[in-house]
């Protein structure tokens, strides 16, 4: 996150393995692709429209690779 958003972002330690941060972003295909590239190491929690955008992208990709 620091590499992408800089040293001045708030980083809140949740436990030994997890942290939380709040950053302002433009929700775009590039942003969602970057998040997807991080795999299960990151999760969008809010706002809900950004979560829905990610769900839509994941659903579209899943549909492309389903075995019929």
Steps between C-alpha positions, in 0.01 A plus 500: 500500500783739582657437158172595333362773728802637685619515858231739620206257486344382826591139574315338788633169634206264549699201630831323433404425137260774389490875465241746375545821307270759349603661172321707240508340155333519163323165465603403148585184308868572570442531875289183513765316296768610743292376793432171318872462440556503876284186526355414837750728672268802483125563521289803415268561796337830403336687344238249390506613136872414482431157654225447239733605218753239616229235530391581146853465366557171683168366374579599142842333518354188663246475217777510242671196651211279604506152357183409316 
